Amino acid sequence: MLQVRNLRKEFESVVAVDGVSLRVERGSCLASSVRTARGRRRQSDRPQHHPPDGGEILFDGKPFTEQNLEHDRVFARGTRPLSKSRVLNTIAYFGSLKGMEEREAKREAHRWLERFGLVDRSSARIDELSKGNQQKVQFITAVLHRPQLLILDEPFTGFDP
């Protein structure tokens, strides 16, 4: 599914990544330097394009680009989706952006809200939730549509116990 061959990334005089190769199969989980793999680096909460300086990154045998990863969902810590919107509506909205029918999105959202113990907060506004519960909602929006590839950036930071 995801294959990296001889990845190299340099920043000025520092070689940050040198010769990294790996393969991640469907259903696998891997912790890695995904910003370099995605060709992005964060500075002051603003993603900037910084492609690898060498190597090859493939997704399902094709070059790994933003354009061929429309189902990719990045979970960036510290962001809050639509703070004044209601929890269930927000989750369903993000599902619809990824092609889910409204009924299916709400059904799956309810299932995830049950799993995280948030069913009683489904009609609350996002900004009324604790930071940890906001993180849970954001996680649900990332996984709701069952993406082929999910890139998580410190997804459990701030989660309530």
Rosetta blueprint (number, residue, H / E / L):
1 M L
2 L E
3 Q E
4 V E
5 R E
6 N E
7 L E
8 R E
9 K E
10 E E
11 F E
12 E L
13 S L
14 V E
15 V E
16 A E
17 V E
18 D E
19 G E
20 V E
21 S E
22 L E
23 R E
24 V E
25 E L
26 R L
27 G L
28 S L
29 C L
30 L L
31 A L
32 S L
33 S L
34 V H
35 R H
36 T H
37 A H
38 R H
39 G L
40 R E
41 R E
42 R E
43 Q E
44 S L
45 D L
46 R E
47 P E
48 Q E
49 H E
50 H L
51 P L
52 P L
53 D L
54 G E
55 G E
56 E E
57 I E
58 L E
59 F E
60 D L
61 G L
62 K E
63 P E
64 F L
65 T L
66 E L
67 Q L
68 N L
69 L L
70 E L
71 H L
72 D L
73 R E
74 V E
75 F E
76 A E
77 R L
78 G L
79 T L
80 R L
81 P L
82 L L
83 S L
84 K L
85 S L
86 R E
87 V H
88 L H
89 N H
90 T H
91 I H
92 A H
93 Y H
94 F H
95 G H
96 S H
97 L H
98 K L
99 G L
100 M L
101 E L
102 E H
103 R H
104 E H
105 A H
106 K H
107 R H
108 E H
109 A H
110 H H
111 R H
112 W H
113 L H
114 E H
115 R H
116 F L
117 G L
118 L L
119 V H
120 D H
121 R H
122 S L
123 S L
124 A L
125 R E
126 I H
127 D H
128 E H
129 L L
130 S L
131 K H
132 G H
133 N H
134 Q H
135 Q H
136 K H
137 V H
138 Q H
139 F H
140 I H
141 T H
142 A H
143 V H
144 L L
145 H L
146 R L
147 P L
148 Q L
149 L L
150 L E
151 I E
152 L E
153 D E
154 E L
155 P L
156 F L
157 T L
158 G L
159 F L
160 D L
161 P L
